[in-house]
Amino acid sequence: MPYEPPPYLASLTLAEIAELVAQRKLPPVEGWAPQKLGESHMVIRADGTWLHEGEPIRREAMVRAFSGLLTRDETGHHWLVTPFEKLSIEVEDAAFIATDCVRREDALVFRLNTDDIIIAGPEHPLRAAGSAEEPAIYLGVRRGCEARLNRSTWAQLAEIALAEGADENGWQVTSQGATFRLVP
């Protein structure tokens, strides 16, 4: 069965987006207790490129499959988890890249480089890092992993913040009742 990527966010209502999010079935990684620890020999570069033994993984379906198994522990280490193995994976910056952003009603919606769709809010917070001159914005994705907003997505989010107006707290946005600062 061929993979059908989700439609462009700009063409969807919030209800349609919520339905796409609900349809995404992820492996039940949280319920697995693998006994074997190991090394995956994989790296996720800061630009979102996945490597195995130094070579790019070119099959997007493989990257999507691996991304569904990804976790980050409380010490910041990333892992690929299966029912049988827990393999370390090096992540240079963030495990995902946010590649698109739209405002729909009271929500900010992001598309990731893996075609995941994430609605920012209390369960998926935005976090400002870096400096005021060079901010880096991260979106909580799942299981401790984050997505870094790429330059064009940061520009989209900045346009939304400008359109909604800054207040005494400076640049910030709201999504699903949560408020997020855009400057570290």
Residue pairs with C-beta under 8 A, 6 or more apart in sequence:
3 60
3 61
3 64
5 115
6 20
6 111
6 115
6 117
8 100
9 17
9 100
9 101
9 102
9 109
9 111
9 117
10 102
12 20
12 104
13 104
14 104
14 105
14 107
14 109
17 104
17 107
17 109
17 117
17 119
18 119
20 117
21 117
21 118
21 119
24 116
24 117
26 68
26 142
27 68
27 69
29 68
29 69
29 71
29 81
29 143
30 143
32 81
32 82
32 83
34 81
34 82
34 83
34 84
34 85
34 86
35 84
36 84
36 85
36 86
37 85
37 86
37 87
37 88
38 85
38 86
38 87
38 88
39 87
39 88
40 52
40 80
40 87
40 88
40 89
41 52
41 53
42 50
42 51
42 52
42 57
42 66
42 80
42 87
42 89
42 90
43 50
43 51
43 89
43 90
43 91
43 92
44 50
44 51
44 78
44 89
44 90
44 91
44 92
44 95
45 51
45 92
46 92
46 93
46 94
46 148
47 97
48 96
48 97
48 113
49 56
50 56
50 57
50 62
50 63
50 66
51 57
57 63
57 66
63 114
64 114
64 115
66 80
67 95
67 96
67 114
67 116
69 80
69 81
69 82
70 78
70 79
70 80
70 81
70 89
70 95
70 143
70 145
71 78
71 79
71 81
71 143
71 144
71 145
72 78
72 79
72 91
72 95
72 143
72 144
72 145
72 146
73 79
73 144
74 144
77 88
78 88
78 89
78 90
78 91
78 95
78 145
79 86
79 87
79 88
79 89
80 86
80 87
80 89
81 87
93 148
94 138
94 145
94 146
94 147
94 148
95 141
95 145
95 146
95 147
96 112
96 113
96 114
96 116
96 141
96 145
96 146
96 147
96 148
97 112
97 113
97 147
97 148
97 149
97 150
98 110
98 111
98 112
98 113
98 118
98 139
98 147
98 148
98 149
98 150
98 153
99 111
99 112
99 113
99 150
99 152
99 153
100 110
100 111
100 153
100 156
101 108
101 109
101 110
101 111
101 149
101 153
101 156
101 157
101 160
102 108
102 109
102 156
103 109
103 160
106 174
106 175
106 176
106 177
107 119
107 120
107 121
107 175
107 176
108 119
108 120
108 126
108 157
108 160
108 173
108 175
109 117
109 118
109 119
109 120
110 117
110 118
110 119
110 120
110 139
110 147
110 149
110 153
111 117
112 118
112 141
112 147
113 147
116 141
118 124
118 139
118 141
118 147
119 175
119 176
120 126
120 139
120 175
120 176
120 178
120 180
121 175
121 176
121 177
121 178
122 176
122 177
122 178
123 140
124 139
124 140
124 141
125 139
125 140
125 178
125 180
126 137
126 138
126 139
126 140
126 173
126 175
126 180
126 182
127 137
127 138
127 139
127 140
127 146
127 180
128 135
128 136
128 137
128 138
128 180
128 181
128 182
128 183
128 184
129 135
129 136
129 137
129 138
129 184
130 136
130 184
131 184
132 183
132 184
135 154
135 182
135 183
135 184
136 148
136 149
137 148
137 149
137 154
137 157
137 182
138 146
138 147
138 148
138 149
139 146
139 147
139 148
139 149
140 146
141 147
149 157
157 173
157 182
158 171
158 182
160 173
161 171
161 172
161 173
161 182
164 173
164 174
166 172
169 181
170 181
170 182
170 183
171 181
171 182
171 183
172 179
172 180
172 181
172 182
173 179
173 180
173 182
174 180
